[in-house]
Amino acid sequence: MKKIIAFVLVSVMAIALAGCGAAPAAPAAPDTPAAEDRPVNVALLIAGNLGDMSFNDSAHRGVLRARDELGVNIRVIEDNSDPARWEPTLLEMADEGMDIIIASNNYTDYIERHADDFPNTVFVLFDHEVDWSRGDFANVNSIIYNQNEGSFLGGFLVASLSESGTIGFLGGMDIPIINDFLVGYIEGALLANPDINVITVYSNAFNDPAGGKELSFAMINSGADYIFNVAGGTGIGLIEAASERGTRVLGVDSDQAMAFRDTRPEFAEVITSSVLKNVDFSLFRAISNFKDGTLVLGATEFLGIAEGGMGLADNEFFRAQVPQDIIDQLEDLEQRIVNGDITIGTALGVPVEDVVALRNSVSP
């Protein structure tokens, strides 16, 4: 049986799918020199901490894989959610002469400020793009994930399974990247059930499991029987709440059921599937491309389902909880997205009022 999506695809298509909604990228700079015959030093900057079983851990897996399979040297620095450390850490790694500095959207301003000062260092900015008008940035590779595609499948899945007709969304922050998940989630849910109710709450933190648990209890008490975790480590509280109340979770970024299977099986059992933002694959890909001289610089790359950047976790828990007819429908939807037959809305580059209107249209 065909999987809905695998963690790593053999080939990567160089297309940007409709609905990404981001600003136009600058023209691509010349490819990087091949680095196959010398040690490559890579720094991964984590704005928070490892152990979130989600976004940060996925990034970590990507550089670990590059270390093991490509032989690169890696430095992983956890900045403990302290904004005062982000710029000094970036500069320290650049001053040390790292070949590649990989950082998430939290470091965007500092990459824009300093990348041109370190032309021999490549900056890989994932989950965001620099403002190409603010510098030359011939040494920057930006990666944007079409998270609305993966969450469209996730929304269709949980709305198809929901018995109450009410589902939830726990967002870490009310910001465009998080709301891009929300838009796809709502649109996929509406396709499955035009009368679906979606409760949306924001925790305003990505590392507050206790707060996430309380917010999740409130959604469960309001009838939500499936809740989408888009809150990083805060979402661990959601999973705990669902385990205690007998409801279900749609995980995020990593395959969260498999992450908890051996250590917290009671958590794994309530995670029906996860919307995969395959950060691990994208970072391994970037390092591999740097080594063979094909990393595109001075431009933004968009990674959706077709490119291996997004997907839906297919595992033993998914197979045990999801009827075959829904699996078949998901596979069909996935192929239609890849073919460009479905246009999914986005929160990127659109007025905030549009997102608020969509959110309000499905609020109970």
C-alpha positions in Angstrom: 0.0 0.0 0.0 1.4 3.4 -0.9 2.4 5.5 2.0 0.9 8.9 2.2 4.3 10.5 2.5 7.8 9.2 3.4 10.3 11.2 5.5 12.8 11.3 2.6 12.1 11.3 -1.1 14.6 10.0 -3.6 14.3 13.0 -5.9 13.3 16.6 -5.4 11.2 18.5 -7.9 12.2 22.2 -8.4 8.7 23.7 -8.6 6.9 26.1 -6.3 3.3 25.0 -5.8 0.4 27.4 -6.1 -0.8 29.0 -2.9 2.6 29.5 -1.2 1.8 33.1 -0.9 5.4 34.3 -0.2 7.1 37.3 -1.7 9.0 36.7 -5.0 12.5 35.4 -4.5 15.6 37.1 -5.8 17.4 35.6 -8.8 19.6 32.7 -8.0 23.3 33.4 -7.4 26.0 31.1 -8.9 26.1 27.7 -7.4 28.4 27.1 -4.4 31.8 25.6 -5.0 31.9 21.8 -4.5 33.1 20.9 -1.0 33.4 17.1 -1.5 37.1 16.9 -0.8 37.5 18.9 2.4 35.9 18.9 5.9 32.7 20.9 6.1 31.9 22.6 9.4 28.2 23.1 10.1 26.5 25.0 12.9 22.8 24.5 13.8 21.4 27.3 15.9 18.3 26.3 18.0 16.4 29.4 19.2 14.9 27.2 22.0 15.9 23.8 23.2 16.0 20.2 22.0 13.5 17.7 23.4 10.4 19.2 21.9 9.6 16.0 20.0 8.7 18.3 17.1 10.4 21.2 15.1 13.7 21.5 16.9 14.3 17.8 17.2 13.6 17.4 13.5 16.2 20.0 12.6 18.6 18.1 14.9 18.0 14.8 13.2 18.8 16.4 9.8 22.3 17.6 10.9 23.0 14.3 12.7 22.2 12.5 9.5 24.5 14.8 7.6 27.3 14.0 10.1 26.8 10.3 9.9 26.2 10.0 6.1 28.2 12.9 4.7 31.0 13.1 7.2 30.5 16.8 8.1 31.5 18.3 11.4 28.5 19.7 13.4 28.0 22.2 16.2 24.5 22.3 17.8 23.8 25.3 20.0 20.7 25.7 22.1 19.9 29.4 22.8 17.2 28.6 25.3 14.5 30.8 24.0 16.6 33.9 25.0 16.5 36.5 22.2 19.4 38.3 23.7 21.6 35.3 22.7 20.5 34.9 19.1 22.6 37.6 17.4 25.8 37.0 19.5 25.6 33.3 18.8 25.2 33.9 15.0 28.2 36.2 15.0 30.3 33.8 17.1 29.8 31.0 14.6 30.5 33.3 11.7 33.7 34.6 13.3 34.8 31.0 13.8 34.6 30.5 10.1 31.8 27.9 9.9 31.2 26.8 6.3 27.4 26.6 6.9 25.3 28.3 9.6 21.8 26.9 9.8 19.1 28.8 11.7 15.4 29.1 11.9 13.1 32.1 11.4 14.1 33.6 14.8 17.4 34.5 13.4 16.1 36.2 10.2 16.9 39.8 11.2 20.5 38.9 12.2 21.2 37.1 9.0 19.9 40.1 7.1 22.1 42.3 9.1 25.3 40.3 8.9 25.3 37.8 6.0 27.0 40.1 3.6 29.8 40.7 6.1 30.8 37.0 5.9 30.8 36.1 2.2 32.7 32.8 2.8 30.0 31.5 5.1 26.7 30.1 3.7 23.6 30.9 5.8 20.7 28.4 5.5 17.6 30.1 6.9 14.8 27.6 7.3 11.1 28.3 7.8 11.5 31.8 6.6 13.1 34.0 3.9 15.2 37.1 4.1 14.0 40.3 2.7 15.9 40.1 -0.6 15.8 43.9 -1.0 17.9 44.5 2.1 21.2 43.1 0.9 23.1 41.2 -1.7 22.6 37.9 0.2 24.5 35.9 -2.4 25.5 33.5 0.4 22.0 32.9 1.7 19.7 29.9 1.0 16.1 30.4 2.4 13.7 27.5 2.8 10.0 27.9 3.1 7.7 24.9 3.7 4.2 24.8 2.2 2.8 23.8 5.6 -0.7 24.5 4.3 -0.5 21.4 2.1 0.3 19.0 4.9 -2.2 20.5 7.2 -4.9 20.3 4.5 -4.5 16.6 4.6 -4.5 16.6 8.4 -7.7 18.7 8.5 -9.4 16.4 6.1 -8.3 13.4 8.2 -9.5 14.5 11.6 -12.8 16.1 10.3 -13.5 12.7 8.6 -13.0 10.9 11.9 -14.5 13.4 14.3 -17.7 12.2 16.0 -18.5 15.5 17.7 -18.2 17.6 14.6 -15.8 19.9 16.6 -12.1 19.9 16.3 -9.4 22.0 17.8 -6.2 23.9 16.9 -3.5 24.7 19.4 -1.1 27.3 17.9 2.1 28.5 19.5 1.8 32.1 18.3 -0.7 34.0 16.3 1.8 34.6 13.4 1.7 33.9 9.7 3.7 30.6 9.7 1.5 29.1 12.4 -1.7 30.4 10.7 -0.5 28.9 7.4 -1.0 25.5 9.1 -4.4 26.8 10.4 -5.7 27.8 6.9 -4.8 24.5 5.3 -6.3 22.7 8.3 -9.6 24.5 8.1 -9.9 24.1 4.4 -9.2 20.4 4.5 -11.6 20.0 7.4 -14.3 21.8 5.4 -13.8 19.5 2.5 -14.5 16.5 4.7 -17.4 18.1 6.6 -18.8 21.5 5.5 -20.4 21.9 8.9 -17.3 21.3 10.9 -16.5 23.5 13.9 -12.9 24.5 14.6 -11.8 25.9 18.0 -8.6 27.9 17.6 -6.4 29.0 20.6 -2.9 30.3 20.9 -0.6 29.5 23.7 1.8 32.4 23.0 4.7 30.1 23.8 6.4 27.0 22.3 7.8 25.7 25.6 4.9 25.7 28.0 3.5 22.2 28.4 1.5 23.1 31.5 -0.2 26.0 29.7 -0.8 23.8 26.6 -2.5 21.2 28.8 -4.9 23.7 30.3 -5.8 25.2 27.0 -6.4 21.7 25.6 -8.7 20.8 28.5 -10.8 23.9 27.6 -11.1 22.8 24.0 -12.0 19.3 25.0 -14.6 20.6 27.4 -16.1 22.5 24.5 -16.5 19.3 22.5 -13.3 19.0 20.5 -12.4 15.3 20.0 -9.4 15.9 17.8 -6.9 18.7 18.3 -4.0 19.7 16.1 -0.7 20.5 17.9 1.1 23.4 16.2 2.8 24.6 19.4 6.1 22.7 19.7 7.0 21.7 23.2 3.8 23.4 24.5 1.9 20.7 22.6 3.3 18.0 24.9 0.7 19.3 27.3 -2.0 18.8 24.7 -0.9 15.2 24.2 -1.0 14.6 28.0 -4.5 16.1 28.2 -5.8 14.0 25.3 -4.3 10.9 27.0 -6.1 11.7 30.2 -9.5 12.5 28.5 -9.5 9.8 25.8 -9.5 12.3 22.9 -7.1 12.3 19.9 -4.2 14.5 18.6 -2.9 15.4 15.2 0.8 15.9 15.8 3.2 18.3 14.0 6.6 18.5 12.4 7.9 15.1 13.5 6.1 11.8 13.6 5.1 12.3 17.2 3.4 8.9 17.7 6.6 7.1 16.8 8.7 9.6 18.9 6.7 8.6 22.0 6.0 4.9 21.1 8.8 3.5 23.3 9.0 6.0 26.1 5.4 7.1 26.5 3.1 4.6 24.7 0.0 6.1 26.3 0.9 9.3 24.4 1.6 7.5 21.1 -1.8 5.8 21.2 -3.7 9.1 21.1 -1.7 10.6 18.2 -3.6 9.4 15.1 -1.1 11.0 12.7 1.2 14.0 12.4 1.5 16.7 9.8 5.2 16.3 8.9 7.2 19.4 8.3 10.3 17.5 7.1 12.9 19.9 8.4 15.3 17.0 8.9 15.1 16.1 5.2 15.4 19.7 4.1 18.5 20.4 6.1 20.2 17.2 5.1 19.4 18.1 1.5 20.9 21.6 1.9 24.2 20.2 3.4 24.4 17.6 0.7 23.8 20.1 -2.0 26.5 22.4 -0.5 29.0 19.5 -0.6 28.4 18.7 -4.2 28.2 22.4 -5.3 24.5 22.5 -6.2 23.1 24.5 -3.3 21.0 27.4 -4.7 22.0 30.7 -3.1 20.5 34.1 -3.3 17.0 32.6 -3.6 14.2 31.0 -1.7 13.3 27.4 -2.2 9.7 26.3 -1.5 9.2 22.7 -0.3 5.8 21.2 -0.3 4.5 17.6 -0.6 6.0 17.2 -4.1 9.4 18.2 -3.0 9.5 16.1 0.2 9.1 19.1 2.5 5.6 18.2 3.9 3.5 15.2 4.4 1.3 13.1 6.7 2.7 10.4 9.0 1.7 6.9 8.0 2.5 4.5 10.8 1.0 1.7 12.9 -1.2 4.0 14.9 -2.5 5.7 11.8 -3.3 2.3 10.2 -5.1 1.1 13.4 -7.3 4.1 13.7 -8.1 5.2 10.1 -10.5 3.2 7.9 -9.2 2.2 4.5 -11.7 4.4 2.6 -10.4 7.5 4.3 -6.8 6.4 3.6 -7.8 6.0 -0.1 -9.3 9.5 -0.1 -6.2 11.0 1.5 -3.9 9.3 -1.1 -6.1 10.8 -3.9 -6.0 14.2 -2.3 -2.2 14.1 -2.0 -1.9 13.2 -5.7 -4.2 16.0 -6.6 -2.1 18.5 -4.6 1.1 17.3 -6.3 -0.6 17.6 -9.7 -1.7 21.1 -8.9 -5.3 20.2 -9.2 -6.1 21.7 -5.7 -5.3 25.3 -4.7 -5.0 25.6 -1.0 -5.3 29.0 0.8 -2.4 30.4 2.8 -1.7 32.9 5.6 1.6 34.0 4.0 1.5 37.3 2.2 -2.2 37.8 2.7 -4.1 40.4 4.9 -4.5 39.3 8.5 -8.2 40.1 8.1 -8.6 37.2 5.7 -7.2 34.7 8.1 -9.3 36.1 10.9 -12.5 35.9 8.8 -11.7 32.2 7.9 -11.1 31.4 11.5 -14.3 33.1 12.7 -16.3 31.3 10.0 -15.8 27.9 11.6 -15.7 29.0 15.2 -18.5 27.3 17.3 
